[in-house]
Amino acid sequence: MSKRCISTSILLFMWVITLLLSACTSGNNSAKPAEEPNKATTQVEQPDQAKKTLSYWSELNGNAASVKPNIQDIPFFQEWQKRTGVRLTFIQPPSNQAKEAMNVLLASGDLPDMMEYEWDNHPGGPEKAINDGYILKLNDLIDKHAPNLKKYLSEHPEIDKQVKTDNGSYYVFPFIRGDELLRTYQGPIIRLDWLQELGLQTPTTIDEWYTVLKAFKEKKGVAAPLTFLGVPNPLFGIEGGAFVGAYGIKKGFYLDNGQVKYGPMEDGYKQFLATFRKWYAEGLIDKNIATVDTKTLDANMISGRSGATIWNAGAGIGKWQPIVQDKEKAALLGPAPYPVLIKGDKPKFGQRSYAYVGTGGVAISSKSKNAEAAAKLLDYGYSDEGHMLFNFGIEGISYNLEGGYPRYTDLILKNPNKLAPSQALSLYNRASYFGPFVQDVRYMEQYYTLPQQREAIQVWANTDVDSHVLPQMPKTELESAELSSIMIDVMTLVDEMSLKIILGVEPLDTFDNYVSKIKASKIDRAIQIQKSALDRYYKR
């Protein structure tokens, strides 16, 4: 391990221990009560939970963090405590360091009551996290103390089998997308006004994209025509299928005529790398391809340093359009289809979320002395009242009921402090990101206030991705551990070699050697594990 890695781990360890000690010894760290709304909110009195203080580990959403950097200052979290009678102390990892911070936290053994984390990605899977004594198996707690979640899962058996391990263990209070329309929210975004100015059509093929990016560079003087996320890992922004999907593969596992395949070892991936290598050499792709985070992405698109990207309808188009248009009246951001090779073909891949994705699920620590209270608190999000709070916020402040329809107020959609709807929403509810609740499609119907946002969902959803994506399928503890061990090495190899080839550090001819290394890293065994889990999933 490098000195830098050791130093980072020590700092993270000291940070976590400091927060834990602070949470345990200081009553001032708990969230302040929410301000009284104009319209009284319903109180849910739960005497057995009254005056309890529980600890909650969670990363803060980026949109909320851009306004208030601390979870305890977010009105939603204040209101959640107020309604349930549970006081929360928050343990908040540094932005974009959740995985590293969680590793340090687990190693410390001093765990909070609840941990909001992507437990599907825990080495060995969630069943191992249970067996290692990090988190609780929740079956009994859900059965006895979470009637709302229990009812929802009994009414949705397809989701129920996704939120359990292969052994049938519930391990989190899950985030669930409650409507098919909520599963697509990301895709290619481009400056439509620049296209019009240059006399170009919205690109649909790889060749047309090359023409457009070249024009942005040479005729508009754009520094980085195409930009996308490069963190938490290289090429993260294209993992939904943009550009790489044009070559008939995905940067990950996928289905091809019923067979499980791994995209980065297929010939199509070599063709993709050749294209991006050429584009990078010609200055059409952001030179900082490996380090672009969400703040950099925002800055690139808002400043005009870039004219195209792959990002969300809400946090992308919805956030950038009013800011850019405030500086340039004619500025117009809009969607483009997922690129293909042959004009008229339907894209094979595109971003398509599962109803249950693993992200935003909240586990209860095996160290918790308040497991029942934690279960009741988390179950609130699946109740009728909790559903409204998590999706719409506080009635009379962030929404009003109009003919039974929860309509967001101007505080959200036309914020007096010039906050983008994505920022305002993140303060008063959790509909625009994740958490222990079922997401309501009525949030999206209002959140996408711009016509190009609503158009984007239709454009981006027009793919064959459902025929090629693996379902959200649980694996055994041994399978999860073996798969994780294999894929750590494989993904490191893929990311490093992909960057080297794109940046021109290594010749394209090294691809075949790199595929040999992937095979030597037991990728065939990883494919077999996926296939075995898939076969069991279909039989359940």
C-alpha positions in Angstrom: 0.0 0.0 0.0 1.3 3.5 -0.9 2.1 6.1 1.8 -0.6 8.2 0.4 -3.2 5.5 0.8 -2.1 4.8 4.4 -2.2 8.5 5.2 -5.7 8.8 3.7 -6.9 5.8 5.7 -5.5 7.2 8.9 -7.1 10.5 8.4 -10.5 8.9 7.6 -10.2 6.7 10.7 -9.5 9.7 12.9 -12.3 11.6 11.3 -14.8 8.8 11.9 -13.8 8.2 15.5 -14.0 11.9 16.2 -17.6 12.1 14.8 -18.7 9.0 16.7 -17.3 10.3 20.0 -19.0 13.6 19.3 -22.3 12.0 18.5 -22.2 10.0 21.7 -21.2 12.8 24.1 -22.8 15.9 22.8 -26.5 16.6 22.7 -25.9 19.7 20.6 -25.0 17.5 17.5 -28.6 16.4 17.0 -30.7 18.2 14.4 -32.6 21.3 15.3 -36.4 21.2 15.3 -37.9 22.3 12.0 -39.3 25.7 11.8 -43.1 25.9 12.3 -44.8 25.7 8.9 -47.6 28.0 7.8 -49.9 25.0 7.9 -49.7 22.6 10.8 -48.1 19.3 10.0 -49.5 16.0 11.4 -47.6 14.6 14.3 -47.2 10.9 14.6 -46.9 10.2 18.3 -45.0 7.0 19.1 -44.5 6.8 22.9 -42.0 4.0 22.8 -39.8 6.1 20.6 -40.2 9.3 22.4 -37.0 11.0 23.5 -34.9 8.4 21.9 -31.7 9.5 20.2 -30.4 7.3 17.3 -27.3 7.7 15.2 -27.5 7.7 11.4 -24.6 7.4 8.9 -25.2 8.9 5.5 -23.5 10.8 2.7 -25.2 14.1 1.9 -26.7 14.5 -1.5 -24.7 16.9 -3.8 -27.6 19.2 -4.5 -28.4 19.7 -0.8 -24.7 20.1 0.0 -24.5 22.9 -2.4 -26.9 24.9 -0.2 -26.4 23.5 3.3 -23.2 21.4 3.9 -24.5 19.6 7.1 -27.3 17.0 7.2 -28.7 18.4 10.5 -29.4 21.7 8.8 -31.6 20.2 6.1 -35.4 20.9 6.7 -36.4 17.4 5.6 -34.3 15.7 8.2 -35.5 18.1 10.9 -39.2 17.4 10.0 -38.6 13.6 9.9 -37.4 13.7 13.5 -40.2 16.0 14.5 -42.9 13.8 13.2 -41.5 10.5 14.6 -40.3 11.8 17.9 -36.8 10.4 17.3 -33.8 12.6 17.6 -31.0 11.8 15.2 -27.3 12.4 15.4 -25.7 12.3 12.0 -22.4 10.9 10.9 -21.5 12.4 7.5 -18.6 11.1 5.4 -16.7 13.5 3.1 -18.2 14.0 -0.3 -17.4 11.3 -2.8 -15.6 9.3 -0.1 -18.4 7.1 1.2 -16.8 3.8 0.3 -13.5 4.6 1.9 -15.2 6.1 5.0 -17.4 3.0 5.3 -14.4 0.7 5.2 -12.8 2.7 8.0 -16.1 2.8 10.0 -16.6 -1.0 9.8 -13.0 -1.6 10.8 -13.4 0.5 13.9 -16.2 -1.7 15.2 -17.9 1.4 16.7 -21.0 1.4 14.5 -24.0 3.8 14.5 -27.6 2.6 14.7 -28.3 3.0 11.0 -26.1 3.2 7.9 -27.4 4.4 4.6 -25.1 2.8 2.0 -25.0 0.7 -1.1 -24.8 -2.7 0.7 -25.1 -4.7 -2.5 -21.5 -3.6 -3.2 -20.1 -4.8 0.1 -17.3 -7.3 -0.5 -19.0 -10.7 -0.3 -22.5 -9.1 -0.5 -25.0 -8.2 2.1 -25.2 -11.7 3.4 -21.6 -11.5 4.4 -22.2 -8.1 6.0 -24.8 -9.9 8.1 -22.6 -12.9 8.9 -19.6 -10.7 9.8 -21.7 -8.9 12.4 -21.9 -5.5 10.7 -25.6 -5.3 10.0 -28.8 -7.1 11.1 -30.9 -9.6 9.3 -34.1 -7.7 9.3 -36.8 -10.4 8.7 -38.1 -10.4 12.3 -37.9 -6.7 12.7 -39.8 -6.0 9.5 -42.3 -8.7 10.4 -43.0 -7.2 13.9 -42.1 -3.5 13.6 -42.4 -2.4 10.0 -46.0 -3.0 8.9 -45.9 -0.5 6.1 -42.9 -2.0 4.3 -44.2 -5.5 5.0 -47.5 -4.6 3.3 -45.8 -3.1 0.3 -43.5 -6.0 -0.3 -46.3 -8.5 0.0 -48.2 -6.6 -2.7 -45.1 -6.4 -5.0 -43.6 -9.9 -5.0 -41.2 -9.1 -7.9 -39.6 -6.4 -5.9 -39.7 -8.5 -2.7 -37.4 -11.1 -4.2 -35.0 -8.3 -5.3 -34.6 -6.8 -1.8 -33.6 -10.1 -0.2 -30.3 -12.1 -0.3 -30.2 -15.5 -2.0 -30.8 -17.0 1.5 -34.0 -14.9 1.9 -32.5 -12.3 4.3 -33.8 -8.8 4.3 -30.9 -6.4 4.9 -32.1 -2.9 4.3 -35.1 -0.6 4.3 -34.9 -0.1 0.5 -35.3 2.7 -2.0 -37.8 1.7 -4.6 -38.8 3.4 -7.8 -42.6 3.3 -7.8 -43.3 3.7 -11.5 -41.7 2.6 -14.8 -41.4 6.2 -15.9 -39.0 6.8 -13.0 -36.5 4.3 -14.2 -35.0 6.4 -17.0 -33.6 9.8 -16.1 -30.2 10.1 -17.8 -28.7 10.4 -21.3 -26.8 12.6 -23.8 -27.4 16.3 -23.4 -26.3 18.9 -26.0 -26.4 22.6 -26.7 -29.3 22.8 -29.2 -28.7 26.6 -29.8 -25.1 25.8 -30.9 -26.4 23.2 -33.3 -28.9 25.7 -34.8 -26.2 28.4 -35.0 -23.9 26.0 -36.9 -26.6 24.6 -39.1 -26.4 21.1 -37.7 -29.0 18.5 -36.7 -29.1 16.7 -33.4 -26.6 13.9 -33.8 -27.8 10.3 -33.7 -24.8 8.3 -35.0 -21.1 8.1 -33.9 -20.1 9.8 -37.2 -22.6 12.6 -36.7 -21.4 13.1 -33.1 -17.8 13.5 -34.5 -19.0 16.1 -36.9 -20.8 18.1 -34.2 -18.0 17.9 -31.7 -15.5 18.9 -34.4 -17.7 22.0 -35.2 -17.9 22.9 -31.5 -14.1 22.8 -31.3 -13.2 24.5 -34.5 -16.0 27.0 -35.1 -17.1 27.8 -31.6 -13.7 27.5 -29.9 -15.0 25.2 -27.2 -12.3 23.9 -25.0 -13.8 20.5 -24.1 -16.7 19.8 -26.5 -17.7 16.5 -24.7 -17.4 16.1 -21.0 -18.7 13.5 -18.6 -18.0 12.1 -15.1 -14.7 10.5 -14.5 -15.2 9.8 -10.8 -15.6 7.6 -8.8 -13.9 5.6 -11.5 -12.7 6.3 -15.1 -15.4 6.4 -17.8 -18.1 6.4 -15.1 -20.2 8.7 -17.2 -20.6 6.3 -20.1 -21.5 3.2 -18.0 -25.2 3.7 -18.7 -24.5 2.8 -22.4 -23.7 6.2 -24.1 -21.2 5.9 -27.0 -19.9 2.5 -25.9 -23.4 1.0 -26.5 -23.2 2.0 -30.2 -20.7 -0.9 -30.6 -23.2 -3.4 -29.3 -21.7 -3.8 -25.9 -21.7 -2.3 -22.4 -18.9 -1.5 -20.0 -20.0 -4.3 -17.7 -22.1 -7.5 -17.7 -25.0 -7.7 -20.1 -27.3 -10.2 -21.9 -26.8 -11.1 -25.6 -29.4 -13.6 -26.9 -29.7 -15.0 -23.4 -26.0 -15.3 -22.8 -24.1 -13.4 -20.1 -21.2 -11.4 -21.6 -18.7 -8.9 -20.2 -18.4 -6.0 -22.5 -14.7 -4.8 -22.1 -13.4 -8.1 -23.5 -15.5 -8.0 -26.7 -14.3 -6.6 -30.1 -16.8 -3.8 -29.8 -15.0 -2.4 -26.8 -11.8 -2.2 -28.9 -13.7 -0.2 -31.5 -15.1 2.1 -28.9 -11.6 2.7 -27.5 -10.3 3.5 -31.0 -13.0 6.1 -31.4 -12.4 7.8 -28.1 -8.7 7.7 -28.6 -9.1 9.6 -31.9 -11.5 12.1 -30.3 -9.3 12.7 -27.3 -6.2 13.3 -29.6 -8.2 15.9 -31.5 -9.3 17.7 -28.3 -13.0 16.7 -28.6 -13.1 15.1 -25.2 -12.3 16.8 -21.9 -8.6 16.5 -21.3 -9.4 16.0 -17.6 -11.4 12.8 -18.5 -10.3 10.9 -15.4 -11.0 13.6 -12.8 -14.3 15.2 -13.8 -16.7 15.2 -10.8 -20.2 16.7 -10.5 -18.9 20.2 -9.6 -16.6 20.2 -12.6 -19.4 18.9 -14.8 -21.6 21.7 -13.7 -18.9 24.3 -14.3 -18.1 22.9 -17.7 -21.7 23.0 -19.0 -22.6 26.3 -17.3 -19.5 28.2 -18.5 -19.7 26.9 -22.0 -16.4 25.1 -21.7 -18.3 22.1 -22.9 -21.3 21.7 -25.2 -22.3 18.1 -24.7 -22.4 15.5 -21.9 -24.2 12.5 -20.4 -26.2 13.4 -17.3 -29.6 13.8 -15.8 -32.8 15.5 -16.9 -33.1 17.1 -13.4 -29.6 17.7 -12.1 -28.4 18.4 -15.6 -30.9 20.1 -17.9 -33.1 21.4 -15.1 -30.2 22.8 -13.1 -28.1 24.3 -16.0 -30.8 25.7 -18.3 -31.9 28.7 -16.2 -28.3 29.6 -15.2 -27.0 29.4 -18.8 -30.1 31.2 -20.1 -29.6 34.0 -17.6 -26.3 34.8 -19.2 -27.3 33.9 -22.8 -30.9 34.5 -23.7 -30.8 32.1 -26.7 -29.0 29.3 -24.8 -30.9 26.0 -25.0 -29.9 22.6 -23.6 -31.8 19.5 -24.8 -31.6 15.7 -25.2 -29.9 13.7 -27.9 -30.6 10.0 -28.5 -28.1 7.4 -27.4 -25.7 7.1 -30.4 -25.7 4.2 -32.9 -23.4 3.2 -35.7 -26.1 3.0 -38.5 -28.6 5.8 -38.8 -32.1 4.7 -38.0 -31.1 1.8 -35.8 -32.6 1.6 -32.3 -30.0 2.0 -29.5 -29.2 -1.4 -27.9 -28.2 0.2 -24.6 -29.2 3.2 -22.5 -29.5 4.2 -18.8 -32.3 2.1 -17.2 -32.5 1.8 -13.5 -34.0 -1.1 -11.6 -37.1 -0.6 -9.5 -34.7 -1.5 -6.6 -31.1 -0.5 -7.2 -29.5 -1.0 -3.8 -28.5 2.6 -3.5 -30.1 4.5 -0.6 -31.0 1.5 1.4 -30.7 1.8 5.2 -29.3 -1.1 7.2 -29.6 -1.4 11.0 -26.3 -2.0 12.7 -25.7 -5.2 14.7 -24.3 -3.0 17.4 -27.5 -1.0 17.8 -29.3 -1.1 21.1 -32.3 0.6 19.5 -33.0 -1.8 16.6 -36.8 -1.7 17.2 -36.9 2.0 17.3 -34.8 2.3 14.2 -37.1 -0.1 12.3 -40.1 1.9 13.3 -38.4 5.2 12.2 -37.4 3.7 8.9 -40.8 2.1 8.3 -42.3 5.6 8.5 -41.2 6.3 4.9 -43.5 3.6 3.6 -46.6 4.9 5.4 -49.1 7.1 3.7 -47.9 10.1 5.7 -44.3 9.3 5.3 -44.7 8.8 1.6 -45.9 12.4 1.3 -43.0 13.7 3.4 -40.3 11.8 1.5 -41.7 12.7 -1.9 -43.2 16.1 -1.5 -42.0 17.5 1.9 -44.1 19.7 4.2 -47.6 20.6 3.2 -48.1 24.3 3.1 -44.4 24.9 2.6 -43.0 22.8 -0.2 -46.4 21.5 -1.5 -50.1 22.1 -1.4 -52.9 19.6 -2.1 -54.9 20.7 -5.1 -57.8 18.4 -5.8 -55.9 15.7 -4.1 -52.8 16.3 -6.2 -49.7 17.3 -4.2 -48.4 20.3 -6.1 -45.0 21.8 -5.4 -45.0 25.4 -4.3 -43.0 28.3 -5.7 -40.5 27.7 -3.0 -39.5 24.6 -5.0 -40.2 25.4 -8.6 -39.5 29.2 -8.5 -37.3 29.6 -5.5 -37.0 33.2 -4.3 -33.3 32.6 -3.5 -32.7 31.5 -7.1 -32.1 27.9 -6.1 -32.6 25.4 -8.9 -35.6 23.0 -8.4 -33.1 20.2 -7.9 -31.5 22.1 -5.0 -34.8 23.2 -3.4 -36.3 19.8 -3.6 -33.3 18.2 -2.0 -33.8 20.4 1.1 -37.4 19.5 1.7 -37.8 15.9 0.5 -35.9 13.0 -0.9 -37.8 12.4 -4.1 -34.9 13.6 -6.3 -32.4 11.2 -4.9 -32.6 8.1 -2.6 -33.7 6.9 0.8 -36.0 4.4 2.6 -39.2 5.1 0.7 -41.1 4.4 -2.5 -40.5 7.2 -5.1 -43.8 8.8 -6.5 -44.1 9.5 -10.2 -46.0 12.7 -9.4 -42.7 14.1 -8.2 -41.3 13.7 -11.7 -44.4 15.2 -13.4 -43.6 18.5 -11.7 -39.8 18.3 -11.2 -39.4 18.3 -15.0 -40.7 21.8 -15.5 -39.0 22.4 -18.9 -40.4 20.8 -22.1 -36.9 19.6 -23.1 -36.7 17.7 -19.8 -40.0 15.8 -20.5 -38.8 15.2 -24.0 -35.5 13.8 -22.7 -37.2 11.0 -20.8 -39.0 9.9 -24.0 -35.9 10.2 -26.2 -33.6 8.4 -23.7 -36.1 5.6 -23.0 -36.3 4.7 -26.7 -33.8 1.8 -26.5 -33.7 -2.0 -26.3 -31.9 -2.0 -23.0 -34.6 -4.1 -21.2 -33.7 -7.0 -23.5 -30.0 -6.8 -22.6 -29.8 -5.8 -18.9 -29.3 -8.4 -16.2 -32.1 -8.3 -13.6 -31.3 -7.3 -10.0 -30.6 -10.8 -8.8 -29.2 -11.8 -5.3 -26.2 -14.1 -5.0 -25.0 -16.4 -2.3 -22.4 -15.2 0.2 -19.7 -17.4 -1.4 -20.7 -16.2 -4.9 -20.7 -12.6 -3.9 -17.3 -12.9 -2.2 -15.8 -14.7 -5.2 -17.3 -12.3 -7.7 -16.2 -9.3 -5.7 -12.6 -10.6 -5.5 -12.5 -11.3 -9.2 -14.1 -8.0 -10.3 -11.8 -5.8 -8.1 -8.9 -6.9 -10.2 -10.8 -7.0 -13.5 -12.3 -3.5 -13.2 -9.0 -2.0 -12.1 -7.4 -3.5 -15.2 -10.2 -2.4 -17.4 -10.1 1.2 -16.1 -6.3 1.5 -16.2 -5.9 0.1 -19.7 -9.0 2.0 -21.1 -7.5 5.3 -20.0 -4.0 4.4 -21.3 -5.3 3.5 -24.7 -7.7 6.6 -24.9 -4.9 9.0 -23.7 -2.5 7.5 -26.2 -0.1 6.2 -23.5 -0.5 2.7 -24.9 -1.1 1.7 -28.5 -4.5 0.2 -29.5 -2.7 -3.0 -30.4 -2.3 -3.7 -26.6 -6.0 -4.5 -26.4 -5.6 -8.2 -27.2 -2.9 -8.6 -24.5 -5.2 -6.8 -22.1 -8.1 -9.2 -22.9 -5.7 -12.0 -22.1 -5.0 -10.5 -18.7 -8.8 -10.1 -18.1 -9.2 -13.8 -18.9 -6.3 -14.7 -16.6 -8.1 -12.7 -13.8 -10.9 -15.4 -14.0 -13.5 -13.3 -15.8 -15.0 -16.6 -17.2 -15.7 -17.7 -13.6 -17.4 -14.3 -12.9 -19.6 -14.8 -16.0 -20.5 -18.2 -14.7 -21.5 -16.8 -11.3 -23.7 -14.3 -13.0 -25.3 -17.0 -15.1 -26.0 -19.3 -12.1 -27.6 -16.4 -10.2 -29.7 -15.6 -13.3 -30.9 -19.2 -13.6 -32.0 -19.3 -9.9 -33.6 -15.9 -10.2 -35.9 -17.0 -13.1 -36.9 -20.1 -11.1 -37.9 -18.2 -7.9 
